[in-house]
Amino acid sequence: MAIHYFHCTDGVDLIVDRRGRDARETGEVRDRAREVAGEIMRAVPSYREWDDWAVHVYDHRGEVEIVSFTAESEDQTSLVDVAA
């Protein structure tokens, strides 16, 4: 089981994922990150400043993925090189 933590921030405020979620592959990690972003945006529907927010995904080695809250396509995500 590959547990990933999906922390969300706009550089000022931070929402910490203390539970983590199972995600095995890069595509699955991105999908889960988008789900987390969607859950948060739905939880606060009156807030409109999501452009600066991103999901920072961590596993036991460190940060592995950053996904913008407003990313509509895969080219708006950036993968952190975990092989280094």
MODELLER restraints for C-alpha pairs under 7 A, 6 or more apart:
rsr = mdl.restraints
at = mdl.atoms
rsr.add(forms.Gaussian(group=physical.xy_distance, feature=features.Distance(at['CA:1:A'], at['CA:22:A']), mean=6.40, stdev=0.5))
rsr.add(forms.Gaussian(group=physical.xy_distance, feature=features.Distance(at['CA:2:A'], at['CA:22:A']), mean=5.39, stdev=0.5))
rsr.add(forms.Gaussian(group=physical.xy_distance, feature=features.Distance(at['CA:2:A'], at['CA:23:A']), mean=5.67, stdev=0.5))
rsr.add(forms.Gaussian(group=physical.xy_distance, feature=features.Distance(at['CA:2:A'], at['CA:24:A']), mean=5.48, stdev=0.5))
rsr.add(forms.Gaussian(group=physical.xy_distance, feature=features.Distance(at['CA:3:A'], at['CA:20:A']), mean=5.92, stdev=0.5))
rsr.add(forms.Gaussian(group=physical.xy_distance, feature=features.Distance(at['CA:3:A'], at['CA:21:A']), mean=5.34, stdev=0.5))
rsr.add(forms.Gaussian(group=physical.xy_distance, feature=features.Distance(at['CA:3:A'], at['CA:22:A']), mean=4.57, stdev=0.5))
rsr.add(forms.Gaussian(group=physical.xy_distance, feature=features.Distance(at['CA:3:A'], at['CA:23:A']), mean=6.26, stdev=0.5))
rsr.add(forms.Gaussian(group=physical.xy_distance, feature=features.Distance(at['CA:3:A'], at['CA:59:A']), mean=6.31, stdev=0.5))
rsr.add(forms.Gaussian(group=physical.xy_distance, feature=features.Distance(at['CA:4:A'], at['CA:20:A']), mean=5.32, stdev=0.5))
rsr.add(forms.Gaussian(group=physical.xy_distance, feature=features.Distance(at['CA:4:A'], at['CA:21:A']), mean=5.42, stdev=0.5))
rsr.add(forms.Gaussian(group=physical.xy_distance, feature=features.Distance(at['CA:4:A'], at['CA:22:A']), mean=6.16, stdev=0.5))
rsr.add(forms.Gaussian(group=physical.xy_distance, feature=features.Distance(at['CA:4:A'], at['CA:23:A']), mean=6.41, stdev=0.5))
rsr.add(forms.Gaussian(group=physical.xy_distance, feature=features.Distance(at['CA:4:A'], at['CA:57:A']), mean=6.42, stdev=0.5))
rsr.add(forms.Gaussian(group=physical.xy_distance, feature=features.Distance(at['CA:4:A'], at['CA:58:A']), mean=5.46, stdev=0.5))
rsr.add(forms.Gaussian(group=physical.xy_distance, feature=features.Distance(at['CA:4:A'], at['CA:59:A']), mean=4.69, stdev=0.5))
rsr.add(forms.Gaussian(group=physical.xy_distance, feature=features.Distance(at['CA:5:A'], at['CA:17:A']), mean=5.65, stdev=0.5))
rsr.add(forms.Gaussian(group=physical.xy_distance, feature=features.Distance(at['CA:5:A'], at['CA:20:A']), mean=4.37, stdev=0.5))
rsr.add(forms.Gaussian(group=physical.xy_distance, feature=features.Distance(at['CA:5:A'], at['CA:21:A']), mean=6.42, stdev=0.5))
rsr.add(forms.Gaussian(group=physical.xy_distance, feature=features.Distance(at['CA:5:A'], at['CA:57:A']), mean=5.54, stdev=0.5))
rsr.add(forms.Gaussian(group=physical.xy_distance, feature=features.Distance(at['CA:5:A'], at['CA:58:A']), mean=5.10, stdev=0.5))
rsr.add(forms.Gaussian(group=physical.xy_distance, feature=features.Distance(at['CA:5:A'], at['CA:59:A']), mean=6.37, stdev=0.5))
rsr.add(forms.Gaussian(group=physical.xy_distance, feature=features.Distance(at['CA:6:A'], at['CA:17:A']), mean=5.50, stdev=0.5))
rsr.add(forms.Gaussian(group=physical.xy_distance, feature=features.Distance(at['CA:6:A'], at['CA:20:A']), mean=6.76, stdev=0.5))
rsr.add(forms.Gaussian(group=physical.xy_distance, feature=features.Distance(at['CA:6:A'], at['CA:33:A']), mean=6.50, stdev=0.5))
rsr.add(forms.Gaussian(group=physical.xy_distance, feature=features.Distance(at['CA:6:A'], at['CA:55:A']), mean=5.97, stdev=0.5))
rsr.add(forms.Gaussian(group=physical.xy_distance, feature=features.Distance(at['CA:6:A'], at['CA:56:A']), mean=5.78, stdev=0.5))
rsr.add(forms.Gaussian(group=physical.xy_distance, feature=features.Distance(at['CA:6:A'], at['CA:57:A']), mean=4.67, stdev=0.5))
rsr.add(forms.Gaussian(group=physical.xy_distance, feature=features.Distance(at['CA:6:A'], at['CA:58:A']), mean=6.66, stdev=0.5))
rsr.add(forms.Gaussian(group=physical.xy_distance, feature=features.Distance(at['CA:7:A'], at['CA:15:A']), mean=5.76, stdev=0.5))
rsr.add(forms.Gaussian(group=physical.xy_distance, feature=features.Distance(at['CA:7:A'], at['CA:16:A']), mean=4.80, stdev=0.5))
rsr.add(forms.Gaussian(group=physical.xy_distance, feature=features.Distance(at['CA:7:A'], at['CA:17:A']), mean=5.24, stdev=0.5))
rsr.add(forms.Gaussian(group=physical.xy_distance, feature=features.Distance(at['CA:7:A'], at['CA:55:A']), mean=5.61, stdev=0.5))
rsr.add(forms.Gaussian(group=physical.xy_distance, feature=features.Distance(at['CA:7:A'], at['CA:56:A']), mean=5.19, stdev=0.5))
rsr.add(forms.Gaussian(group=physical.xy_distance, feature=features.Distance(at['CA:7:A'], at['CA:57:A']), mean=6.32, stdev=0.5))
rsr.add(forms.Gaussian(group=physical.xy_distance, feature=features.Distance(at['CA:8:A'], at['CA:14:A']), mean=5.73, stdev=0.5))
rsr.add(forms.Gaussian(group=physical.xy_distance, feature=features.Distance(at['CA:8:A'], at['CA:15:A']), mean=5.01, stdev=0.5))
rsr.add(forms.Gaussian(group=physical.xy_distance, feature=features.Distance(at['CA:8:A'], at['CA:16:A']), mean=6.62, stdev=0.5))
rsr.add(forms.Gaussian(group=physical.xy_distance, feature=features.Distance(at['CA:8:A'], at['CA:53:A']), mean=6.84, stdev=0.5))
rsr.add(forms.Gaussian(group=physical.xy_distance, feature=features.Distance(at['CA:8:A'], at['CA:54:A']), mean=5.67, stdev=0.5))
rsr.add(forms.Gaussian(group=physical.xy_distance, feature=features.Distance(at['CA:8:A'], at['CA:55:A']), mean=4.45, stdev=0.5))
rsr.add(forms.Gaussian(group=physical.xy_distance, feature=features.Distance(at['CA:8:A'], at['CA:56:A']), mean=6.02, stdev=0.5))
rsr.add(forms.Gaussian(group=physical.xy_distance, feature=features.Distance(at['CA:9:A'], at['CA:15:A']), mean=6.31, stdev=0.5))
rsr.add(forms.Gaussian(group=physical.xy_distance, feature=features.Distance(at['CA:9:A'], at['CA:53:A']), mean=5.36, stdev=0.5))
rsr.add(forms.Gaussian(group=physical.xy_distance, feature=features.Distance(at['CA:9:A'], at['CA:54:A']), mean=5.73, stdev=0.5))
rsr.add(forms.Gaussian(group=physical.xy_distance, feature=features.Distance(at['CA:9:A'], at['CA:55:A']), mean=6.72, stdev=0.5))
rsr.add(forms.Gaussian(group=physical.xy_distance, feature=features.Distance(at['CA:10:A'], at['CA:52:A']), mean=5.01, stdev=0.5))
rsr.add(forms.Gaussian(group=physical.xy_distance, feature=features.Distance(at['CA:10:A'], at['CA:53:A']), mean=4.13, stdev=0.5))
rsr.add(forms.Gaussian(group=physical.xy_distance, feature=features.Distance(at['CA:10:A'], at['CA:54:A']), mean=6.42, stdev=0.5))
rsr.add(forms.Gaussian(group=physical.xy_distance, feature=features.Distance(at['CA:23:A'], at['CA:29:A']), mean=5.49, stdev=0.5))
rsr.add(forms.Gaussian(group=physical.xy_distance, feature=features.Distance(at['CA:30:A'], at['CA:67:A']), mean=6.94, stdev=0.5))
rsr.add(forms.Gaussian(group=physical.xy_distance, feature=features.Distance(at['CA:33:A'], at['CA:55:A']), mean=6.08, stdev=0.5))
rsr.add(forms.Gaussian(group=physical.xy_distance, feature=features.Distance(at['CA:33:A'], at['CA:67:A']), mean=6.55, stdev=0.5))
rsr.add(forms.Gaussian(group=physical.xy_distance, feature=features.Distance(at['CA:34:A'], at['CA:69:A']), mean=6.92, stdev=0.5))
rsr.add(forms.Gaussian(group=physical.xy_distance, feature=features.Distance(at['CA:37:A'], at['CA:55:A']), mean=6.87, stdev=0.5))
rsr.add(forms.Gaussian(group=physical.xy_distance, feature=features.Distance(at['CA:37:A'], at['CA:69:A']), mean=5.37, stdev=0.5))
rsr.add(forms.Gaussian(group=physical.xy_distance, feature=features.Distance(at['CA:50:A'], at['CA:69:A']), mean=6.35, stdev=0.5))
rsr.add(forms.Gaussian(group=physical.xy_distance, feature=features.Distance(at['CA:50:A'], at['CA:70:A']), mean=6.78, stdev=0.5))
rsr.add(forms.Gaussian(group=physical.xy_distance, feature=features.Distance(at['CA:51:A'], at['CA:69:A']), mean=6.81, stdev=0.5))
rsr.add(forms.Gaussian(group=physical.xy_distance, feature=features.Distance(at['CA:51:A'], at['CA:70:A']), mean=6.05, stdev=0.5))
rsr.add(forms.Gaussian(group=physical.xy_distance, feature=features.Distance(at['CA:53:A'], at['CA:68:A']), mean=6.23, stdev=0.5))
rsr.add(forms.Gaussian(group=physical.xy_distance, feature=features.Distance(at['CA:53:A'], at['CA:69:A']), mean=5.59, stdev=0.5))
rsr.add(forms.Gaussian(group=physical.xy_distance, feature=features.Distance(at['CA:54:A'], at['CA:66:A']), mean=6.54, stdev=0.5))
rsr.add(forms.Gaussian(group=physical.xy_distance, feature=features.Distance(at['CA:54:A'], at['CA:67:A']), mean=5.44, stdev=0.5))
rsr.add(forms.Gaussian(group=physical.xy_distance, feature=features.Distance(at['CA:54:A'], at['CA:68:A']), mean=4.17, stdev=0.5))
rsr.add(forms.Gaussian(group=physical.xy_distance, feature=features.Distance(at['CA:54:A'], at['CA:69:A']), mean=5.11, stdev=0.5))
rsr.add(forms.Gaussian(group=physical.xy_distance, feature=features.Distance(at['CA:55:A'], at['CA:66:A']), mean=5.63, stdev=0.5))
rsr.add(forms.Gaussian(group=physical.xy_distance, feature=features.Distance(at['CA:55:A'], at['CA:67:A']), mean=5.13, stdev=0.5))
rsr.add(forms.Gaussian(group=physical.xy_distance, feature=features.Distance(at['CA:55:A'], at['CA:68:A']), mean=6.26, stdev=0.5))
rsr.add(forms.Gaussian(group=physical.xy_distance, feature=features.Distance(at['CA:55:A'], at['CA:69:A']), mean=6.81, stdev=0.5))
rsr.add(forms.Gaussian(group=physical.xy_distance, feature=features.Distance(at['CA:56:A'], at['CA:63:A']), mean=6.82, stdev=0.5))
rsr.add(forms.Gaussian(group=physical.xy_distance, feature=features.Distance(at['CA:56:A'], at['CA:65:A']), mean=6.01, stdev=0.5))
rsr.add(forms.Gaussian(group=physical.xy_distance, feature=features.Distance(at['CA:56:A'], at['CA:66:A']), mean=4.65, stdev=0.5))
rsr.add(forms.Gaussian(group=physical.xy_distance, feature=features.Distance(at['CA:56:A'], at['CA:67:A']), mean=6.68, stdev=0.5))
rsr.add(forms.Gaussian(group=physical.xy_distance, feature=features.Distance(at['CA:57:A'], at['CA:63:A']), mean=5.66, stdev=0.5))
rsr.add(forms.Gaussian(group=physical.xy_distance, feature=features.Distance(at['CA:57:A'], at['CA:64:A']), mean=5.75, stdev=0.5))
rsr.add(forms.Gaussian(group=physical.xy_distance, feature=features.Distance(at['CA:57:A'], at['CA:65:A']), mean=5.06, stdev=0.5))
rsr.add(forms.Gaussian(group=physical.xy_distance, feature=features.Distance(at['CA:57:A'], at['CA:66:A']), mean=6.17, stdev=0.5))
rsr.add(forms.Gaussian(group=physical.xy_distance, feature=features.Distance(at['CA:58:A'], at['CA:64:A']), mean=5.55, stdev=0.5))
rsr.add(forms.Gaussian(group=physical.xy_distance, feature=features.Distance(at['CA:64:A'], at['CA:79:A']), mean=6.63, stdev=0.5))
rsr.add(forms.Gaussian(group=physical.xy_distance, feature=features.Distance(at['CA:64:A'], at['CA:80:A']), mean=5.17, stdev=0.5))
rsr.add(forms.Gaussian(group=physical.xy_distance, feature=features.Distance(at['CA:64:A'], at['CA:81:A']), mean=6.94, stdev=0.5))
rsr.add(forms.Gaussian(group=physical.xy_distance, feature=features.Distance(at['CA:64:A'], at['CA:82:A']), mean=6.03, stdev=0.5))
rsr.add(forms.Gaussian(group=physical.xy_distance, feature=features.Distance(at['CA:65:A'], at['CA:78:A']), mean=6.53, stdev=0.5))
rsr.add(forms.Gaussian(group=physical.xy_distance, feature=features.Distance(at['CA:65:A'], at['CA:79:A']), mean=4.85, stdev=0.5))
rsr.add(forms.Gaussian(group=physical.xy_distance, feature=features.Distance(at['CA:65:A'], at['CA:80:A']), mean=5.38, stdev=0.5))
rsr.add(forms.Gaussian(group=physical.xy_distance, feature=features.Distance(at['CA:66:A'], at['CA:77:A']), mean=6.37, stdev=0.5))
rsr.add(forms.Gaussian(group=physical.xy_distance, feature=features.Distance(at['CA:66:A'], at['CA:78:A']), mean=5.63, stdev=0.5))
rsr.add(forms.Gaussian(group=physical.xy_distance, feature=features.Distance(at['CA:66:A'], at['CA:79:A']), mean=6.33, stdev=0.5))
rsr.add(forms.Gaussian(group=physical.xy_distance, feature=features.Distance(at['CA:67:A'], at['CA:77:A']), mean=4.94, stdev=0.5))
rsr.add(forms.Gaussian(group=physical.xy_distance, feature=features.Distance(at['CA:67:A'], at['CA:78:A']), mean=6.60, stdev=0.5))
rsr.add(forms.Gaussian(group=physical.xy_distance, feature=features.Distance(at['CA:68:A'], at['CA:77:A']), mean=6.41, stdev=0.5))
rsr.add(forms.Gaussian(group=physical.xy_distance, feature=features.Distance(at['CA:71:A'], at['CA:77:A']), mean=6.75, stdev=0.5))
